[in-house]
């Protein structure tokens, strides 16, 4: 363990025919993404107050919380709740209140509820208050989408610039499919979609891009080394060659994020679960989606030089 | 590739040492006060506190501008005896409608109104458009650019006044910044219940001293006589409504000081104030000319009190009584001292986190970080042996350098930011995995150790560069366009990519080169 590696994640000379499974891979992905889109419209994302407006309060009580009493208190103040739930442990309660018609109304509601709760429940302490007005929430949503769109465009532009357009299109289409699945995951798990989730999706995007670029980079290199190898075999070879790295990196990132999901606390564990899901999706999509798309797009185009020479010396540095 | 001049090696180690030094302020307190001691700032979500996003009420700004425009229009038309049928504000359309009684006087009216237009907008654009209509009316329309400039300046002025008001409350280290054209962000570390501050900021606190119109009759439904308005008396000041002249005799802007105190005779809470010389003189003139009459002290369209003037007040100071309690007297004094806001501010977003919860988040984040870190170290040692340990050393230094850079930039660490650190750990490891895999591959292709190292690093670098550059670019964009948690996250990732590129490319290579030179192995243990 100090000098020699104990073992390898995958044997060195694997020869999996990944491209044989391309149709199956694309089909599974398409079905999952389609299902996610359906889920996105019905029942839809569970929007957090960042995007729907409203108030969230986290209340800590001495001993297990009395939900009935909290609900009664809220009803007594004429503020209908949108859910009172346990948050993390028994003595912490998360209260969600709907957006009020005006910004001032939201502030009034915050004050009213805060005072009423502290008065009616002995030892209750409000440890968090988030109040987002309607105008801000729609703005945050726009900004979130904008950030997502710009990120995708930057990735498209960069890969186009450094590779060929087939690579750029392959990567971005795969990334979009990845994102739809993450959205589907959010709907199924009922994790609240808020700004932190936007950050999570963007992280998945970053990680997934990273992974695709590594595989593509090897394809690009092999295109120069093996001038006559059919693209299909070449892609298979590239994936096999980078398999140890792909598995190694995804395992470390997975391991690094796992503690966050387990002990990160209620407010960040949602983020970590989405991350974990994204790592699995992002890694598999590099192999089963991004590579097949490249194969379809590049079948007859990426071979510009048809001279039947195999370059035996792998000494040339990859050039942009 | 594998050769390092002494100078280069020293430079690389120097950078690492510098990183170590710069990260130290985070773990040890400043030895002497007053020296620069840059540390990572904890976001409000970790240290606890309150974040308020406040918006300038543009409707109020527009209304005020239109009201003053009507006033000046009236004055501009008087000398030429130009009479009008209608003169009304249309706040929805951001304009004033003026309908002349005699359409033939259109040109004269336009000439009289022209001096009202000032070209002080951006690029000398007019702040007001005079649009003559066919039916003998003129629209005085506020230009959008001038309105925007007005809202920006309202925010700028508000920042100063908000700061003064908050300073009075003793909040330590508040941060008040402009956001966009019409918003400002108020960050209050350590504040668990921002209610008092919200109340303090919720008032424009525009105070005026005006005369009470005794002759006007207060009949419900009847419109007030010209130049007079009916205002509500404040609770404790007698209640009911009172007729007050619109003309402002002395403005609250002329106050230099205000303190809460008690009246020596009655023992009631009052606010004592002092005028500057201009205000003092005007106050003296007014009180001298109106002995026996009543004047009204108006705060934000509410009359606090309307005492009768017993004698001329020439000392430049006075006293407001109005059924105050100790709290309300102090609050009014604070508001008067800090000055009036140019426009009302509304809270549009609030995020308050108790310090208890923040500490919980830090603990949870730290435990997760540590656990994740240990997992990664074990993984690397297990699967890559010695080269894994090189990577692990780089990982530790990567963390230290991230801390150093974040301290240097005074970046803010938030909870999502902590998640970002964890993620960069993964990405830093990825760089080392790419290097190790590549070296192994080159060795398997039959290259001798040195050549395998040379090629391995070179090839891996191209890959690392491409894969990180794409992520880097997209996160820079996120930092530029994102808000809140997204931003905090993007900061750590961007910094983390930069430091991990350095450690993977420079430090790992240096370590491997030194190891190779000292051991000269026949076979690389990858």
Interface residues (C-beta under 8 A of the other chain):
Chain A: X1 X2 X3 X4 X5 X6 X7 X8 X9 X12 X50 X58 X60 X103 X104 X106 X107 X110 X111 X114 X125 X126 X127 X128 X129 X130 X131 X132 X133 X135 X136 X140 X143 X144 X146 X147 X150 X151 X152 X154 X155 X158 X159 X162 X195 X196 X198 X199 X202 X203 X205 X206 X207 X209 X210 X211 X213 X214 X217 X218 X221 X241 X242 X244 X245 X248 X249 X251 X252 X253 X255 X256 X257 X258 X259 X260 X262 X263 X264 X265 X267 X268 X271 X272 X275 X314 X315 X317 X318
Chain B: X53 X55 X192 X193 X195 X198 X346 X347 X348 X349 X350 X351 X352 X353 X354 X356 X357 X360 X361 X364 X365 X367 X368 X369 X370 X371 X372 X373 X375 X376 X379 X380 X381 X382 X383 X384 X385 X386 X387 X388 X389 X415 X416 X418 X419 X420 X422 X423 X425 X426 X427 X429 X430 X433 X434 X437 X440 X441 X444 X445 X455 X458 X459 X462 X463 X466 X467 X468 X469 X470 X471 X473 X474 X475 X477 X478 X481 X482 X483 X484 X485 X486 X489 X490 X493 X525 X526
